[in-house]
Amino acid sequence: MLCAYGVQLRLSPDSTYGKFNSGLHIMEAKESGASQTHNEYANKDFWDKRFSQTTGFFDWYVGWDELKSYFLEEFPPEKTTSVLMVGCGNSSLSEEMYKSGYKGITNIDISTVVIEKMKEHYKSSCPEMTWVCMDATAMAFEDSSFDLVIDKGTYDALSCGDTLEMVKKLTNEMVRVSRQHTVIITHGAPEKRLKHFEGYECHKDVTVSYKQVSLSNMAQLINYMRSDRTGKPLKEVLQDKEYMLGAVKESKEECKVVMLLRKEEELLESTEPKHKMIGMMLRTRRLKQEELKKLSAKKLSPDSKEVEDISSLRQDHCHMYVFLKHAKTEEHVASNGHND
């Protein structure tokens, strides 16, 4: 059992290996994103083929554990009676939200295959959830149909081509069908994403804020493998059980380090003098250990050039962008000749 960021996750080598094999083809699709075009990622047949070759469930970036506290505070279930999950794929996020009180969840995906699989799986355990095959860039829903609209990963999948046309359509549609809040969870940093959002048609109707969210332990493991596999195809890495066992072990250690760093930051930001003092002590000890580690490495290999720790190159977080829709005034409604 690994505990990091307040989340407990079983990361036994065998169970992790199995989970990665179940999501293998979806990961390969994302991995080849640099050579994909928007048309391929928006193509129904492309994803039907991928999902027909997978079983089980897979969540990119984060799961409910990483989102729960924020969602329950900002979008409480009693006030969020209708939720739209865009590009749901084979994620278990909707199930976890359902268990936490969000009953009115509509899930859409362009793949008929995954929609039918998910509908069959959840027909008894989550009877109030609905599943619809639909293109998220051209939704059939009326304006302001949902209290909350969520995307996790679709934006990034559609960002891999040469233009922003598809992500513009996706974002505009998500804001259009939301009554108030739209949430897009992406790897994209604010410096880039906010500039993109400013150019979208929907931007005039919303205020955009963002929050950094720690990646799930599984996502951390994926990042480790991507940065450490020395050019091997992802499929080959996932089928190498010996490598997977080592990757799980290394990923656990990195998660522990990240957890300590976050705790250090929390203490240093505290208004309590005692907490600040503990944070300063932790930072001083960490910096001293890092310096001793560097000196030790130089003694072992004095002629070698200093190599940057590759763990510093691995992003340990994603970003959650929240679009708050501006309330329409009576004058605005009258001028448009309709009322939502």
Salt bridges, closest charged atoms under 4 A:
ASP14 OD1 - LYS241 NZ 3.36
GLU28 OE1 - HIS25 ND1 3.46
GLU31 OE1 - ARG226 NE 2.72
GLU31 OE2 - ARG229 NH2 2.53
ASP48 OD2 - LYS44 NZ 2.68
ASP59 OD1 - LYS152 NZ 2.84
GLU95 OE2 - LYS99 NZ 3.15
GLU116 OE2 - LYS119 NZ 3.56
GLU120 OE2 - LYS123 NZ 3.01
ASP143 OD1 - ARG176 NH1 2.71
ASP147 OD1 - ARG179 NE 2.91
ASP156 OD1 - ARG193 NH2 2.86
GLU173 OE2 - ARG176 NE 2.73
GLU253 OE2 - LYS256 NZ 3.73
GLU254 OE2 - ARG314 NH1 2.00
GLU264 OE2 - ARG283 NE 2.69
GLU264 OE2 - ARG286 NH2 2.81
GLU290 OE2 - ARG286 NH1 3.16
ASP316 OD2 - ARG262 NH2 3.34
ASP316 OD1 - HIS317 ND1 2.86
ASP340 OD2 - LYS328 NZ 3.23
ASP340 OD1 - HIS338 NE2 3.70
